[in-house]
Amino acid sequence: MSKYFKYAIGEIILVVIGILIALQINNWNENRKNRITEADYYCRILEDFELNEKLIDENSELITHRIKLTKALIKDLNNTPNDRSTILNKFVVALRQDVSVPSNITFEDLTSSGQLKLLTDIKLKNKLIEYSTFLNNTLNLLSENRNEIVKRYTDFDLITELGYQEVEYIRKELDEEHMSFLPNINWTNDPNHPYFIKFQDNLVFILGMQLRQKQHFSNLKREIQQPIELLKDKNCN
């Protein structure tokens, strides 16, 4: 009986050791998978950030061009006599808004899926969280800026006040008969005309919004630098 108990205890010990070894191997395997997934996330986030940096630079260049165009347009408006069609076509270009804005797709996927715990680099994780918050706040500000510009633009009666039918892409669709039905007020050559005053006021307002947009993108460019440098240390190929 004594030999049987010793044998049974030995078997139990062996089973326990086997279970512990299996658990250890399983934990090691899970950790290995997590580190592979973590490294993949770092590289995908870096790709997003490098694309964002490119978009930020492109948007900054576009806004710089529109600022220059808006300032020139204020001079053109006051340089009478002028051509209303030319003024309006330049105005449409100056008024265009950016459609390609930075995004944070991979990091948002990481947080929404509950996988943020996979990131073991605490300094980098905190910096990514900070940048995500900063980006979302900036995108909200940019959206507000665009909405304010649109409000100013739609405050005009496009046909009666601006003569929007003279914008090139609309004018191509209208023949002389169509044009004869529409008002033709030469307000761009009368600095005292209420349309002239209102249009110039809106140009100055739009210029201010463009300057704010440029500053927002400049701030984004500054804030994205440290996360990019930290991500590059992860040796993504």
BELNOR-V355025 format. One record per residue. N is the residue number from 1. PSI is psi as a letter, one per 20 degrees, with the letter a starting at -180 (NA if undefined). OMEGA is omega in whole degrees, 0 to 359 (none if undefined). D_CENTER is the distance of its C-alpha to the mean C-alpha in whole Angstrom. Layout:
n;psi;omega;d_center
N;PSI;OMEGA;D_CENTER
N;PSI;OMEGA;D_CENTER
//
This chain:
n;psi;omega;d_center
1;h;179;78
2;g;179;77
3;h;181;76
4;g;180;74
5;g;179;72
6;g;179;71
7;g;181;70
8;g;179;68
9;h;178;66
10;g;178;65
11;g;180;64
12;g;179;61
13;g;180;60
14;g;179;60
15;g;180;57
16;g;178;56
17;g;179;55
18;g;179;54
19;g;180;51
20;g;179;50
21;g;179;50
22;g;178;48
23;g;179;45
24;g;179;45
25;g;180;44
26;g;178;42
27;g;179;40
28;g;181;40
29;g;179;38
30;g;178;36
31;h;179;35
32;g;178;34
33;g;180;32
34;h;181;30
35;h;176;30
36;g;179;29
37;g;178;26
38;g;180;25
39;h;178;25
40;g;179;23
41;g;179;20
42;g;183;20
43;h;178;20
44;h;177;17
45;g;178;15
46;g;177;16
47;g;178;15
48;g;184;11
49;h;179;11
50;h;175;13
51;g;178;11
52;g;180;7
53;h;177;10
54;g;179;11
55;h;179;8
56;g;179;8
57;g;180;11
58;g;179;11
59;h;179;9
60;g;178;12
61;g;179;15
62;g;181;14
63;h;177;14
64;g;178;17
65;g;182;19
66;h;175;18
67;g;178;19
68;g;181;22
69;g;180;23
70;g;178;23
71;g;178;25
72;h;182;27
73;h;176;27
74;g;177;29
75;g;180;32
76;h;180;32
77;h;183;33
78;i;178;35
79;n;183;37
80;q;0;39
81;q;178;41
82;r;182;37
83;p;184;36
84;h;180;34
85;g;178;33
86;g;179;31
87;g;184;30
88;h;179;28
89;h;175;27
90;h;180;25
91;g;180;24
92;g;179;22
93;g;181;20
94;h;185;20
95;i;184;18
96;q;182;16
97;q;183;12
98;p;179;9
99;h;180;8
100;n;182;6
101;q;180;3
102;q;178;3
103;r;183;5
104;l;192;9
105;g;185;11
106;g;180;14
107;h;177;14
108;h;176;14
109;h;180;17
110;g;182;19
111;g;182;19
112;h;180;19
113;i;180;22
114;j;184;24
115;j;181;24
116;h;179;22
117;i;179;26
118;h;182;26
119;o;184;24
120;i;177;27
121;n;187;26
122;g;181;26
123;g;180;24
124;g;180;21
125;g;179;21
126;h;179;21
127;h;178;18
128;h;178;16
129;g;179;16
130;g;182;16
131;h;179;13
132;g;178;11
133;g;180;13
134;g;180;11
135;g;181;8
136;g;178;9
137;g;181;11
138;g;179;8
139;h;176;6
140;g;179;10
141;g;178;11
142;h;178;9
143;g;178;10
144;g;178;13
145;g;180;13
146;g;180;13
147;h;179;15
148;h;178;18
149;g;179;18
150;h;178;18
151;g;179;21
152;h;182;23
153;g;183;23
154;i;176;24
155;i;177;27
156;q;162;29
157;o;193;31
158;h;183;29
159;g;185;33
160;g;185;35
161;g;185;34
162;h;189;31
163;l;187;33
164;i;179;30
165;i;181;32
166;i;174;32
167;p;193;29
168;g;186;29
169;h;174;28
170;g;182;30
171;h;180;33
172;h;182;33
173;i;184;34
174;p;175;37
175;a;183;40
176;h;180;42
177;g;177;44
178;g;182;40
179;h;181;40
180;h;179;43
181;i;189;42
182;q;182;39
183;q;180;40
184;n;184;40
185;p;185;40
186;l;186;39
187;h;184;38
188;i;180;36
189;j;179;39
190;n;183;40
191;i;180;38
192;i;181;40
193;p;181;39
194;h;178;37
195;g;179;34
196;g;182;34
197;g;180;34
198;g;181;31
199;g;180;29
200;g;177;29
201;g;180;28
202;h;177;25
203;g;180;24
204;h;178;25
205;g;179;22
206;h;177;20
207;g;178;20
208;g;178;20
209;h;178;16
210;h;178;15
211;h;177;17
212;g;178;15
213;g;180;11
214;h;179;13
215;h;178;14
216;g;179;10
217;h;176;9
218;g;178;12
219;h;177;12
220;g;180;9
221;h;179;11
222;g;185;14
223;h;184;13
224;i;186;12
225;g;183;16
226;g;176;18
227;h;180;17
228;g;180;16
229;h;179;20
230;h;180;21
231;h;179;20
232;h;178;22
233;i;181;25
234;j;174;25
235;l;175;26
236;p;178;24
237;NA;none;25
//
